[in-house]
Amino acid sequence: MIVRNRKTGREYEITENDWQKLVQSQSHRLFEIIKKGENVKAKLPIPKEIQEYQKDPKKLKIDKSEK
């Protein structure tokens, strides 16, 4: 889950257990929930050039003389 500190605006990724600890210590009011899902990490988009290179690395060989 992702929470944001209401005062500073910083976002933190925490688990449900961490959130329960905040509730028990009554400091959960300092945070607002942005995303409630447990698995919030998404895949990073891979640029098209890298995908092409992964298919055929010899085709996109880097030439050092172009500098």
Secondary structure, DSSP 8 states (H G I E B T S, - for coil): -EEEETTT--EEE--HHHHHHHHHTT-GGGEEEEE--S---------HHHHHHHH-TTTT---GGG-
